[in-house]
Amino acid sequence: MTYWLDLFTGTTWDEFREAGARISGFRARMRHAARRIKPGDILLCYLTGVMRWVGALEVVGPSNDARRIWKDEEFPVRLEVQPLITLSPEHGVAMGELQGRVDFFKGPEHRGKFKGFVRMSPNRFQKTEDGELILDLLRGAQSQPVARPVDAKKLARKPLYRIERTRGRTKSQALVSVPEAEDTTAEREQASGLESRAEPSHTEVQHHLLTLGAEMGFDLWVARNDRSKQFDGVALGSIHGTIGELPTQFNQATNRTIELIDVLWLKGNSIVAAFEVEATTSVYSGLLRMSDLLALQPNINIQIYLVAPDDRRGKVEQEILRPTFSLRDPPLAKVCGFLSFSKLMGNVASVRKLRLVPSLKPDFLQRLAEHFTSDEEP
């Protein structure tokens, strides 16, 4: 008997169980690997993103079942399975319980990448005892369930796709997202105010970023087309510290890109931090502007952030992991952090209450920001 890794997202695990938990599927490129799986082998099911082991399936054999089990992908390479254990994510075995006990997670240095073991499925366990340990832990979790909360946002993440690229004689692999079509009707309704939102407006967030930067002692830039917009009776372009001309060390193409970025913090001629605020407009446009800036000035060293409502986090993750951004060097997700409205506004309010703003360093935002990673294939 051989143990195999079977990867799921929170969504595909739910769809698998709703369909009867009798058919497991893999992408077409894994057809050769799947042929090595024999009846009686055990598939150990792992939820990426939330990093939980949730099931054990005994393989019956190949399947010709062609039902549409999964909404987002077909997973055409299919096996008939007999479920031995199927747990909810909340009752699953956390990957952290395996640290120091399995070959692919010998220490904290392997956290996240796990020696590449969880980047594809099916993937054979190199050590039978590792599979046996996970199966024992799953049995324990089934017989004595303990509920542990999971991050709902990570549970709902969309799948990534592995691609291979060649640079000269060097080949490398990357994981990218393929976002669904935009719901342009919904975006138009939001932009025109027909759909009410509890979050601050685009202009309000710009106002807070500008005033925060001023209190920290930075010069400010606000997008040229937003200067006349007002929040609380104050035009953005009139906030103390706002400059009228950009530093001159950049070329015309760079300056044209920079002048449309929502907010910049500057020190002398240097850009310290750049912010794109996406309240109701397309997330893609803000990321593209940031990517353009880095393409034009590859040696520039600044902090860049995409600031958006909490409920757009999933959209930001999908967009920032697109091929056009993931295949940059470095990938945009490595250098552009996501700041949710609630986290940004809440922390700024707390710091202001304690009168600590003048002593803040700009890297405090790095601790608040979330950087999306594709270390694990979801």
N, C-alpha and C positions, 0 to 999 in steps of 0.2 A: 504493500500500500504506500502511495506517495501523497504528500501534502502539497497543495497548490494555493497560491494567493488568488483571490477573486475580489476585484475592486468594485466598489459601488460609491455613488454619491447618496446623500440623504434621499434625494428624489428617486433615483433609480432603484434604491432598496425598497422604498414604499411601493413603487410600481411592480417590482418583482414579487413582493408578498401579496399585493392585491390580485395579481394574476394567478395565484395559487402556489407560488414558491416551488414550482416543478421544472422550470426552464431557466437556465443561466446562459447568458449570451456574451459574446466578445466581438470586437471589431474585426473586420475582414482581414486586416493585415496580420492578425494573430492566429490565422487558420493553421499554419504549420505547427505552432506551439500547442494548439488545442488537440492536434492529432496524437500527441504524446500522452494525453490524459486517458487513463484506462478505467473501465468499470471497477468500482470499489475504491478508487482514489477519493481523497477528501479535499473539497474546496473550502478554504477558510476565508470568510467574508469580512472585508475591512472597509470602513467608511472613511474616505479621504476628507480633508477639511477639518472634521471633528475628531479624527484619529481614534476611532473606536472599532474594536472587533465585535461583530454582531451575529455571526452565524457560522454553522458548519453544514456542508452539503455533501452527501455521498453520491458519487457519479454513477448513473445507471448506464449511460452510453450516449452516442450522438443522437441529435433530435432533428426532425424535419419540420417541427412546429414553426409556422411562419406568421403567427399572430403578431399584431402590433402591440407588443407588451410595453415598450418604452416609448414615450412621446417624442423625445428629442433625437433619438438614434435608433437604428434598426437592430444593431448588434446581431449580425446574420450568422455568426459561427456559434451554434447552439448545442447545449448538452442537456439531456434529461437528468434531473437530480432528485434525490430523496432527501428532504430537509431533516437534519438531525437536531439542529438548534437554530432558532431564529429569534433574535432579541430586538427590542426597540432600541434606538440609539441611546436613550437615557439609561438603559440597563446594560449597555455593552461594556466590554473590557477595554479600559483606556490603554493606549499604547505605552503610556508612562509606566505601567505595571511591568513591562517587559525589560526595562532598562537594566543592563548588566546580566540578563538571563538568556538572551538570544544572540545569535551571531550577527544579525544586522542592526543591533542596538546595544552595543557593548558599553557605551558611555554617553555622557551628555554631548560629546562632539559629534555624535551621529544623529542627534535629534533633528527632525525636519526632513533630511534627505534619506536617513536610514540606509546608507550605503547604496542608494538607488533601488533598493528592493521593491519599494511600493510605487515605482514609476510605471509599471505596466502589469497587465494580467491577461491570461494566466501566467504566473511566474512560479517556478518550482522552488520549494524550500530546499536549501542546500543541506540542511541538517534535519533529519527526521525528528530529533528530540525537540527542536523548536516548534514544529507543528504539533507535537504531542502536548507540549506545555500550553500552547494557546487553546487547544481543544479542552484540556483539563480546566483551564480558567473559564472557558465558556460554559462548561458544565456546572462549575461552581456558581457562575453568575445566573444561570438558569434556575438552579435549585435554591439559591439564597439571593434573590434579586435585591439590589441596592440602587435606588434611583439617583443619578448624578446629572445635573443640568447640562445641556449642550447649547452651544451658540447657534441660535436659529438662523442667523445669516450665513454662517458657514455650512449649516446643514442644507440650505437651499441653493448652494452654489452650483453653477452650470459646469458641464464637463469641459476639459481642455483636450486639445489635439496635438499629437506629437508630429513634428516635421523635421526633416533633415536638410541642412544647408551646407554648401561647400564654399570655402574661401581659399582660393589657391589650391593647395593639395590637402588642406585640412577640412575634415568633415566634422560637424557637430550637430547636436539635436537640441530642439527647443520645444516648449509647450506653449500653445497659443489658444486664444478663444476665438469663436466665430459668433458674434452677437446676432440675435434675431433682428428682424426688420423693425425699424422704429414705429412706434405708435404715434404718427404725426398728428392725428386728430386730437389725442389726449394732450400732446404738447402744445398745440395751438390753443386749446381750451385753458390750459394752465397759464400760458403767456398772456391771454386776454382777460384773465381774472374770472372766468366762468366757473373754474373749479377752485374753491377756497382751500388755502393751505394754512396750517398752524405755524409753519416755519417762517423765519424772517425773510424779507424780500432780498433780492439781489443787491439793491442799493443800500439797504440797511447793513448787510454783511460787509460791503465795501467800506461803508462809513466806519464800522467798528475796526476793521483792519487798518484803515488809515489813521484813526485816532490812536489806536494802540501803537502803531509804528511811530507816530509823533511823540507819544509819551516815552517811548524807549530811546528817543534821540535821533531817529533816522530822518533823512529827507524822503519825500514821498512822490510817487507817480501814480496818477489815476488814468485809466484808459481815456484817450483823447475824446472819444465820442460819449463819455459818461460824465464829463466835467461839470456840465450844467445840471445834472440830476441832483435832487435834493432829498435829504432825510432829516426829519425834525427841524425843517426850516433852514437847513444849512446845505449850501451847494458843495458837492464833493470837491470841486476844484478850488474852493476857498478855504479848505482846512489848513491850519497852520503847518508849514513845512512842505506843502505841495509845490513842486518845481514846474516851470513852464517849458523847459527844454531838456531833452535827454542828454546824457554824457556823449561826448563827441568821438570817443575812441572806436565806436562800432561803425561798420559800413552801412550803406543806405538800406540794404535789404534787412539787416538785423534791426536797425532802428524802426523800420516800418512794422516789423513783427512785434517788437517790444512795446511800441506806443499803443498797441491794441490790447495788451495784457491788462487785466482788471486792476490790479494793485501791485506796485513794486515798493520795496523798502531799499533805500540806497544809502551808502556811506561814501561821501565824496563822489568819485567817478565809478565806484563799484556797486554792482547790484548785489544786495545781501540776500533777499528773498523775493520770490515772485508768486502771485496768487491768481488763480482763475476761479471765479465764483460761478457755479452752475445751479441756479435755482429752478428755472423752467426751460432753459435752452438746452440744446444738444450737448451732452457730456463730451461727445467726440470732438466738437469744435475747440473746446478749451484745451484738451489734451494735444490736439494737433498743433495748436499755437505754441505750447510748451516744447513739443518735439521739434518744431521748426526752429525755435530759438537754439536748442542744443545742437541741431544739425548745422546751423550757421556758425555757431561758436562752440565747437566740440571741446575746447579746453576751459570753458567758463566753469567756475566753481560757485554755484549758488544753490540755495534751498528752494525747491519749487513744490507747490501744493495745489491740489484740486479741492476746493471747498464746496460742499453740496449738502442737501438735506439728508437726514439719516436714512430715509426710505429710498434713496437713490444709490446707496452703497453698492448693491448688487450690480447696478448698471455701470457704475464706475469701474468695478472689478472686471466686468466683461469687456469694457472698452479698452482699458489700459493693457489688457493681455491680448489684444488683437495682434496679428502678425506684423502690421506696420509699425507697432510700438515695441513688441517683444523681440523683434529681430534687429533692433538698434544695438549699438555697443557703447555703453551698457544699456540693457533694456530700460524703457521708461519707468516701469514699475519699481525699479531699484532706486531711482532718483526722485520720483514724484510721489509725495505722500498724500493720502486722503485724509481730510479733516471734515468731520461731520459738523453741521451747524450746532447741534446741542453740545458737543464736546468743546468746540471752540468758544461758543458764547458762555457756557457755564464756567470754564476755566478762566476766561478773561474777567468775568464778573467777580470770581473769587479772588483773583490776584489784585484787582482794583480795590476791593474791599479791604484787603490787607495792606494797601498802599505800597506794593512791591514792584509795580510796573517799571519804574526807572532803573531798578537793579536787574531786570530780566536780560538774558542773553537770547538772541534769536533762535538758538538751537533748542530752546524749551519746546518749540513747536514740533521738533523731531520726536520728542517723547510723547506728544499727543497724537501724532499722525500715525496712520496705518499704512504700511507698505505691503501691497499684495505680492504674493510669491507664487511661483509655479513649481516649487521644489517637489511637491507631491502632485501626481496626476490625479485629479478628482474623479 
